[in-house]
């Protein structure tokens, strides 16, 4: 196995490859395809995940600026993925990156770290977010990998509810046992155009191509799964996140749980594991 990371580009994971039958096999989309949705192939969501409507926070009077105004009027994906990270400890099969939050407009001081660890047919990514300031900080994180849909047969995962979204990709209804949940349970492909959250994710999913499988699992801190499949593009994003869209926003559905609130020096952390299986 081998990976390519760009610390200077928001700690982006540019490639994830495994050796099979003497050839390197890509598991993520390439950078050219990812650029069609204005992102790297895989990147961290820190210190919040997904969108905050109009940048208006429940926990602060400050209004967050949109960080991709050409795509959305809402702040999206956090800010750390657009800032350079520092490289820390590095070994043959692991590397640690960190970011101190100083380059973004988040109202609270924080430090984020990412650890990438390679094992046979497996990649582990440990995420950590620490509140460094005073008072309480709403905390969230996630990962945004984009996978190729060419040859993809299905995605299987267990979730409890689906957030129906409007044309702004903001939640308008919390639907327990929705058709979208059933599709995931039965292993169907998410429909083109989907761009919203599944709540109550059971921390495991399986992707099946005709010639391989990928198992993505996580610690329980990742309570939800955001699914994004753009129309007319051969990619699918499956994003484990620690909170739902709207959790930090002033206007939110009553069913959406509040995000974790960190006191000074408290930490939010968890691990994600990609397990690669060749057929």
C-alpha positions in Angstrom: 0.0 0.0 0.0 1.0 3.6 -0.5 -0.5 7.0 -0.1 0.2 10.5 -1.2 -0.5 13.4 1.2 -0.3 17.2 0.5 0.2 18.9 3.9 0.4 22.3 2.3 -2.9 21.6 0.6 -5.1 21.2 3.7 -3.7 17.8 4.6 -5.3 16.4 1.5 -5.0 12.7 0.8 -4.3 12.8 -3.0 -4.1 9.0 -3.6 -4.7 5.7 -1.9 -3.2 2.7 -3.8 -2.7 -1.0 -3.3 -0.6 -3.4 -5.2 -2.5 -6.2 -6.9 -1.2 -8.6 -9.6 1.9 -6.5 -10.0 0.0 -3.2 -10.7 -1.0 -0.3 -8.4 -4.7 0.1 -8.0 -6.3 3.5 -7.2 -9.1 3.5 -4.6 -9.9 7.3 -4.7 -10.7 9.4 -7.7 -7.8 11.2 -9.2 -7.1 14.9 -8.6 -8.4 15.9 -12.0 -11.8 14.4 -11.4 -12.0 15.7 -7.8 -11.3 19.2 -9.1 -14.6 19.1 -11.0 -16.3 19.4 -7.6 -13.6 21.9 -6.4 -12.0 19.6 -3.8 -9.1 17.3 -3.4 -9.7 13.5 -3.6 -9.9 13.2 0.2 -9.6 15.8 2.9 -10.4 16.5 6.6 -13.5 18.5 7.7 -12.4 20.6 10.6 -13.6 22.3 12.9 -17.1 21.6 11.5 -18.5 19.4 8.9 -20.8 20.2 5.9 -22.7 23.5 5.8 -23.6 26.2 8.4 -26.6 28.1 7.0 -25.6 31.7 6.2 -22.7 31.3 8.6 -24.9 32.0 11.6 -23.9 30.1 14.7 -25.9 29.2 17.7 -22.9 29.6 20.0 -21.5 32.9 18.7 -22.7 36.3 17.4 -20.0 36.2 14.7 -21.1 35.4 11.2 -18.8 33.0 9.4 -17.7 34.0 5.9 -18.4 31.6 3.0 -15.2 29.8 2.1 -16.3 28.7 -1.4 -18.5 31.6 -2.5 -18.4 30.4 -6.1 -20.2 27.2 -5.0 -22.2 28.1 -1.9 -23.1 31.2 0.2 -22.8 29.0 3.3 -19.5 28.1 5.0 -18.8 24.5 4.1 -16.5 21.6 5.1 -14.7 23.6 7.8 -11.7 25.8 7.1 -8.7 23.6 7.8 -8.8 21.9 4.4 -7.9 25.3 2.8 -4.9 25.9 5.0 -1.4 24.5 5.1 -0.6 21.9 7.8 2.7 21.2 9.5 4.4 17.8 9.3 5.3 16.2 12.6 6.6 12.8 13.4 7.2 10.7 10.3 8.1 7.0 10.0 8.1 4.4 7.2 4.4 3.6 7.5 3.0 6.6 9.3 3.0 10.4 9.4 1.4 13.0 11.7 0.2 16.4 10.6 -1.1 19.4 12.7 -2.8 22.7 12.2 -3.3 25.4 14.8 -6.4 27.1 13.3 -4.6 30.5 13.1 -5.4 30.9 9.3 -9.2 30.7 9.5 -12.1 32.8 10.9 -13.4 30.2 13.4 -14.3 32.2 16.5 -12.5 29.8 18.9 -8.9 28.8 19.2 -8.2 25.2 18.4 -5.6 22.7 17.3 -6.2 19.8 14.9 -4.1 16.8 14.1 -4.2 13.9 11.7 -2.3 10.7 11.9 -2.0 8.4 8.8 -1.0 4.8 9.5 -0.5 2.1 6.9 -0.9 -1.6 7.5 -1.3 -4.5 5.1 -4.3 -3.7 2.9 -5.4 -1.1 5.5 -5.2 2.7 6.1 -6.0 4.1 9.5 -6.6 7.9 9.9 -6.8 9.3 13.5 -8.4 12.7 13.8 -8.1 15.0 16.8 -9.6 18.4 17.6 -8.6 20.3 20.8 -10.2 23.5 22.1 -7.4 25.9 23.2 -9.5 29.0 24.1 -11.8 30.0 26.9 -15.5 29.0 27.4 -17.2 26.3 25.3 -16.5 25.5 21.7 -18.8 23.6 19.4 -16.7 20.9 17.9 -17.0 18.8 14.8 -15.0 16.9 12.2 -15.2 14.4 9.5 -13.5 13.0 6.4 -14.5 13.7 2.7 -13.2 10.8 0.5 -14.4 10.7 -3.1 -14.6 7.2 -4.8 -14.9 6.3 -8.5 -18.3 5.0 -9.5 -17.0 3.2 -12.7 -17.7 -0.4 -12.0 -19.3 0.3 -8.6 -22.1 -2.1 -7.9 -23.4 -0.9 -4.6 -22.9 0.6 -1.1 -24.2 -1.1 2.0 -24.6 0.6 5.4 -27.1 0.8 8.2 -28.6 4.2 9.2 -31.7 5.3 11.1 -32.8 8.5 9.3 -32.3 10.7 6.3 -32.2 14.5 6.2 -34.2 15.7 3.2 -32.6 18.8 1.8 -33.7 21.8 -0.2 -32.0 23.4 -3.3 -29.5 25.0 -0.9 -28.5 21.6 0.4 -29.8 22.5 3.8 -32.0 20.0 5.8 -35.8 20.6 5.7 -37.1 17.3 7.1 -35.8 14.5 9.4 -37.2 11.2 7.9 -36.8 8.1 10.0 -36.7 4.9 7.9 -36.7 6.8 4.6 -36.4 5.2 1.2 -32.8 6.4 1.1 -32.0 4.5 4.3 -33.6 1.3 2.8 -31.5 1.7 -0.3 -28.3 1.7 1.8 -29.3 -1.2 3.9 -30.0 -3.3 0.8 -26.8 -2.3 -0.9 -28.1 -0.1 -3.7 -26.1 2.7 -5.2 -27.1 6.2 -3.9 -29.1 8.0 -6.6 -27.4 10.8 -8.6 -28.1 14.2 -7.1 -28.1 13.1 -3.5 -26.2 15.6 -1.2 -27.3 15.1 2.4 -26.9 13.4 5.8 -27.8 10.0 7.2 -28.2 9.9 10.9 -27.5 7.0 13.2 -24.8 5.5 11.0 -23.6 2.3 12.5 -19.9 3.1 11.9 -19.4 0.7 9.0 -20.0 0.6 5.3 -19.1 -1.6 2.4 -18.5 -0.6 -1.2 -18.6 -3.3 -3.9 -17.0 -3.1 -7.3 -17.0 -6.0 -9.7 -13.3 -6.7 -8.9 -12.8 -5.4 -5.4 -14.4 -4.3 -2.1 -13.7 -1.5 0.4 -14.7 -1.6 4.0 -14.9 1.8 5.8 -15.3 1.7 9.5 -15.0 4.3 12.3 -15.2 5.0 16.0 -18.6 5.8 17.4 -17.8 9.6 17.5 -18.7 9.6 13.8 -22.4 9.4 14.3 -23.5 10.4 10.8 -22.7 9.8 7.1 -23.0 12.5 4.5 -23.5 11.1 1.0 -22.8 13.2 -2.1 -23.2 11.9 -5.6 -23.2 14.7 -8.2 -25.1 14.3 -11.4 -23.1 13.6 -14.5 -19.8 12.9 -12.7 -18.4 9.4 -12.1 -17.7 9.8 -8.4 -19.4 9.2 -5.0 -18.4 10.9 -1.7 -19.1 9.0 1.5 -18.3 11.2 4.4 -18.2 10.0 8.1 -18.9 13.1 10.3 -19.4 13.8 14.0 -22.6 15.9 13.6 -25.4 16.6 11.2 -25.8 19.6 8.9 -27.5 22.2 11.0 -26.2 21.1 14.3 -24.2 24.4 14.8 -26.6 26.7 12.9 -29.1 29.2 14.4 -31.9 27.7 12.3 -32.0 23.9 12.7 -34.6 21.1 12.7 -35.6 20.1 16.2 -34.6 16.4 15.6 -31.0 17.4 14.9 -28.8 16.8 18.0 -26.5 19.6 19.2 -22.8 19.2 18.5 -20.3 18.2 21.1 -19.2 21.2 23.2 -15.6 21.2 24.4 -14.2 23.0 27.4 -10.8 24.5 27.5 -8.2 21.8 26.5 -10.8 19.1 26.0 -10.5 16.9 22.9 -12.7 15.4 20.3 -11.0 12.4 18.6 -11.6 9.3 16.6 -10.2 6.8 14.1 -11.3 5.8 10.6 -10.2 2.6 8.9 -10.1 1.8 5.2 -9.8 -1.9 4.5 -9.1 -2.9 0.9 -10.1 -6.3 -0.4 -9.1 -7.6 -3.9 -11.3 -10.2 -5.5 
